[in-house]
Amino acid sequence: MNNALKNIVITGYSSVTAAGVGADPILDLLASGGSALSPVPEDVPGSFGQFWGKANSFKATDFIAPLKARKMDRCSQLAVAASGLALKDAEIDLKSIAPERIGIALGCGFGGVANSAEFLTGYFNGGVNGLSPMLFPNTVSNAPASNASIEHGLKGPNVTLVQRFCSAESAFMMACRFISEGRADIMLTGGADDLMPLMMAGFAAAGQLRSYASNFGEGSGILVLESYQHAVRRGVEIKGMVERISMVGLLPKGDEQEGVGRLLADTRFCDLVSISGTTPSVPLIMQDILDYRSFNLSSVTGRSLAMGGVSMAVLLASLKKGQNGIHLSASPEGPYYAIRFSGGNPV
């Protein structure tokens, strides 16, 4: 699939990660060669020598009323906070926009795992009487998007996509589709994931702690997509454009080069590449971008199934007007994404 998009712009973005709030702390770490990763606690199985990106400085009540925050799982708290920051960055006055014309498409890999574990533990220990009704709404992956919609009054399309390391990218593509089809004027999109010892223990038991779970992180990265006409009517600053989305489902053995060629067409005009997911494990893709300036946040803030939203936000924050960037993401079994952006107002 290779879709050119000429009517979708980015008017806001933000992130909450182990580096802090917003893209600036991450940009500072990239410039200095630093990292926000910390050693995994020794009481976590298989933790020796491992690092993770826990957002330890994140305090939900800085962004959400305490009573509301208590009812949300951590992944929802991260998504609600990042969504609010992105809306503010886009200068969106929700009172002046029809709520049914603004929605959210969110990638989420592990949302609800912590609450699911606690919910089921109650059942195993105490039977039906041990179940907590307060935990149940947050045991599903679509809880973060739903909580963000409720908190910010978004009544447009609301979808959650779980597609391993390309969860945020799949959500991004869906958000673009809603705008292109005229089903929304504004869409929040990106990803959110939390991180807890139980997840690391699970990867250790599966023998994947030092491969797919290496340098795992948590956080949320949200972009505000908007139709060009709607952004112009609002008179808001346009911070970037979505130029094209390329996606290849598989790289069949023997035909890998053809698939990579379709994915990376027109890369000669690229100023910056963001690398996410398991893209570094695909040699043919990495060889094609050797000559380009690039960054990979896996060793800075960590990676997870939906952390591509953070990478896209940082890419947009890095592009100057007229520059072009490509966001690359991959999962071990596919799909493979190349999302092309241009920086600044096209006019």
C-alpha positions in Angstrom: 0.0 0.0 0.0 1.3 3.4 -1.0 -1.0 6.4 -0.3 -0.2 10.0 -1.0 -1.9 12.4 1.3 -2.1 16.1 0.5 -4.8 17.4 2.8 -3.7 16.3 6.3 -1.6 18.5 8.5 -0.2 18.3 12.0 -1.1 21.2 14.3 0.1 19.8 17.6 2.0 17.1 19.4 3.3 16.1 22.8 4.7 13.2 24.7 5.2 11.9 28.2 8.2 9.5 28.7 11.0 8.6 31.0 12.8 11.8 29.8 9.9 14.0 31.0 7.1 15.9 29.4 7.2 17.0 25.8 9.7 16.5 23.0 12.4 19.0 24.2 13.8 16.7 27.0 14.2 13.9 24.4 15.8 16.3 21.9 18.3 17.4 24.6 19.2 13.7 25.3 19.6 13.0 21.6 21.9 16.1 21.2 24.0 15.1 24.2 24.0 11.4 23.6 22.3 10.8 27.0 19.7 8.4 28.0 16.7 8.3 30.4 16.9 4.6 30.9 17.6 3.1 34.3 18.5 -0.3 35.6 15.6 -2.8 36.0 15.2 -3.5 39.7 16.9 -6.6 40.9 13.7 -8.2 42.1 12.4 -8.4 38.6 13.1 -11.9 37.0 15.9 -11.7 34.5 16.7 -8.1 35.3 20.5 -8.4 35.6 22.1 -6.0 33.2 18.8 -4.9 31.7 17.6 -1.3 31.4 14.1 0.2 31.1 12.5 3.5 30.5 10.1 4.1 33.5 8.4 7.5 33.5 9.2 7.9 37.2 8.8 11.7 37.2 5.2 11.4 35.8 2.6 12.4 38.3 -0.9 11.9 37.0 -2.5 14.4 39.3 -0.4 17.2 37.6 -2.8 16.7 34.7 -5.9 15.0 36.0 -8.1 15.7 39.0 -7.1 13.3 41.8 -10.4 11.5 42.0 -10.5 10.9 38.3 -6.9 9.8 38.2 -7.6 7.2 40.9 -10.1 5.5 38.6 -7.7 5.2 35.7 -5.0 2.6 35.0 -1.5 4.0 34.5 -1.7 3.6 30.7 -4.9 5.7 30.6 -3.2 8.3 32.8 -0.3 8.6 30.4 -2.7 8.9 27.3 -5.0 11.4 29.0 -2.0 13.6 30.0 -0.4 13.5 26.6 -3.7 14.1 24.8 -4.4 17.2 26.9 -0.9 18.5 26.2 -1.3 17.9 22.4 -4.7 19.6 22.3 -3.1 22.6 24.1 -0.2 22.6 21.7 -2.7 22.7 18.8 -4.5 25.6 20.4 -7.8 23.7 20.2 -10.7 25.3 22.0 -13.1 22.4 22.5 -16.0 24.7 23.2 -15.8 26.1 19.7 -15.5 22.7 17.8 -18.3 20.3 17.4 -17.3 17.4 19.6 -18.5 14.8 17.1 -15.9 16.1 14.6 -12.9 15.4 16.8 -11.9 11.8 17.6 -9.0 9.6 18.6 -7.2 6.6 17.1 -4.7 5.2 19.5 -2.2 2.4 19.4 -1.9 0.4 22.6 0.2 -2.7 23.2 -0.1 -3.6 26.9 -2.8 -1.3 28.2 -4.9 -3.0 30.9 -2.4 -5.7 31.7 -1.7 -4.4 35.2 -5.4 -4.1 36.0 -6.2 -7.4 34.4 -3.6 -9.1 36.7 -5.0 -7.4 39.8 -8.6 -8.2 38.8 -7.8 -11.9 38.1 -5.7 -12.2 41.3 -8.8 -11.1 43.2 -10.8 -13.9 41.6 -8.2 -16.6 42.1 -7.7 -15.6 45.8 -11.4 -15.0 46.7 -13.6 -16.2 44.0 -16.4 -14.0 42.7 -16.4 -12.0 45.9 -12.8 -11.1 45.3 -13.5 -9.4 42.0 -13.3 -5.6 42.0 -15.8 -3.7 39.8 -13.6 -0.6 39.9 -10.8 -2.5 38.1 -12.8 -4.1 35.3 -13.2 -1.0 33.0 -9.4 -0.7 32.8 -8.7 -4.3 31.9 -9.0 -3.7 28.2 -6.6 -2.1 25.7 -9.2 0.5 24.5 -9.5 2.0 28.0 -6.8 4.7 27.4 -8.5 6.0 24.2 -11.9 5.9 25.9 -10.6 7.7 29.0 -9.0 10.4 26.9 -12.2 10.9 25.0 -14.2 11.2 28.2 -11.8 13.5 29.9 -11.4 15.8 26.9 -14.9 15.6 25.5 -14.1 13.9 22.2 -17.2 12.4 20.6 -15.9 11.6 17.1 -14.4 8.3 16.0 -12.8 6.3 18.8 -10.6 3.2 17.9 -7.7 1.4 19.4 -5.3 -0.7 17.4 -3.0 -3.4 18.8 -0.5 -4.5 16.2 2.6 -5.4 18.1 5.5 -2.9 17.4 3.4 -1.1 14.8 0.4 -0.3 16.9 0.9 3.5 16.9 1.6 3.5 13.1 -1.6 1.5 12.4 -3.6 3.9 14.5 -2.0 6.8 12.6 -3.1 5.4 9.3 -6.6 4.9 10.6 -6.7 8.5 11.9 -5.7 9.8 8.4 -8.4 7.7 6.9 -11.1 9.2 9.1 -10.1 12.7 8.0 -9.7 11.8 4.3 -13.2 10.3 4.3 -14.6 13.4 5.9 -15.7 11.5 9.1 -13.7 13.9 11.3 -12.0 17.3 11.1 -9.5 16.6 13.8 -8.0 13.3 15.1 -5.7 12.7 18.0 -3.4 9.7 17.2 -0.3 8.0 18.4 0.3 5.5 21.1 0.4 4.7 24.8 1.9 1.9 26.9 2.8 1.4 30.5 5.5 -0.8 32.0 5.5 -3.0 35.0 7.6 -5.9 36.4 5.0 -8.5 35.5 5.4 -7.7 31.8 9.2 -8.2 32.1 8.7 -11.4 34.0 6.5 -12.6 31.2 9.1 -11.8 28.6 11.7 -13.5 30.7 9.6 -16.7 30.9 9.2 -16.6 27.1 12.9 -16.2 26.6 12.4 -12.8 24.9 13.6 -10.4 27.7 16.9 -9.7 26.0 15.5 -9.5 22.4 12.1 -8.0 21.9 11.8 -6.7 25.5 15.3 -5.2 25.6 15.2 -1.5 26.7 11.4 -1.5 27.1 9.9 1.8 27.9 6.6 3.5 28.8 4.8 6.7 27.9 2.5 8.2 25.4 3.1 10.2 22.2 0.2 12.0 20.6 -0.1 14.0 17.4 -3.0 16.2 16.4 -4.0 15.6 12.8 -6.3 18.0 11.1 -7.7 18.6 7.6 -5.8 21.5 5.9 -9.0 23.5 5.3 -10.1 23.2 8.9 -6.7 24.3 10.2 -6.7 27.3 7.9 -10.2 28.3 9.1 -8.9 28.2 12.7 -5.9 30.3 11.8 -3.6 28.0 13.7 0.1 27.3 13.1 0.7 24.3 10.9 3.6 22.4 12.2 3.9 19.7 9.5 2.2 17.8 6.7 1.5 14.1 6.2 2.8 13.4 2.7 2.6 9.7 2.2 2.0 6.4 4.1 3.7 3.3 2.7 3.0 -0.1 4.2 4.1 -3.6 3.3 2.5 -6.5 5.1 5.3 -9.0 4.6 8.7 -9.3 3.1 8.4 -12.8 1.6 11.6 -14.8 1.4 13.2 -14.3 -1.9 11.3 -11.1 -2.6 12.5 -8.9 0.3 14.2 -6.4 -1.9 11.1 -5.7 -3.9 9.1 -5.0 -0.7 11.8 -2.8 0.7 11.9 -0.9 -2.6 8.2 -0.2 -2.5 8.5 0.9 1.1 11.4 3.3 0.7 10.6 4.9 -2.7 11.5 8.6 -2.9 13.8 8.5 0.2 16.3 10.6 -1.7 14.6 13.8 -0.5 14.8 12.9 3.2 16.4 15.1 5.8 15.8 12.9 8.9 14.7 9.4 9.7 13.1 8.1 12.9 13.6 4.4 13.5 11.1 2.6 15.6 10.0 -1.0 16.5 12.2 -3.8 15.3 13.3 -1.9 12.1 17.0 -2.3 13.1 16.7 -6.1 12.7 15.8 -5.7 9.0 19.2 -5.3 7.2 17.8 -4.4 3.8 16.0 -1.4 5.3 18.9 -0.3 7.4 21.3 -0.5 4.4 19.0 1.9 2.4 19.1 4.6 5.0 22.8 4.5 5.9 23.4 7.9 4.3 20.6 9.7 6.1 20.6 11.4 9.5 18.5 9.3 11.8 17.6 8.6 15.4 16.3 5.7 17.4 14.8 6.3 20.8 15.2 2.7 22.0 18.4 3.6 23.9 17.0 7.0 25.0 13.5 6.5 26.4 13.0 2.8 25.6 10.7 1.2 23.2 7.4 -0.7 23.4 4.6 -1.8 21.1 3.0 1.7 20.8 6.0 4.0 21.4 6.1 4.9 17.8 3.8 7.8 18.7 6.7 9.3 20.7 9.1 8.8 17.8 6.7 10.6 15.4 6.3 13.5 17.8 10.0 13.9 18.1 10.5 13.7 14.3 7.9 16.5 13.8 9.6 18.6 16.5 13.0 18.1 14.7 11.8 19.1 11.2 12.2 22.7 10.1 10.0 24.3 7.5 10.5 22.7 4.1 12.4 19.7 5.5 11.3 16.1 4.9 11.3 13.3 7.3 10.5 9.6 7.3 9.3 7.5 10.2 10.1 3.8 9.9 8.6 1.0 12.0 8.5 -2.7 11.8 7.3 -5.8 13.7 9.1 -9.1 13.5 6.3 -10.7 11.5 5.3 -7.4 9.7 3.8 -5.0 8.9 6.5 -2.5 7.8 5.6 1.2 7.7 7.2 4.3 6.2 5.4 7.5 7.0 6.6 10.6 5.3 6.3 14.1 6.8 7.3 17.6 5.8 7.9 20.3 8.3 6.1 23.6 8.6 3.2 25.3 6.7 3.2 24.3 3.1 2.0 27.8 2.0 
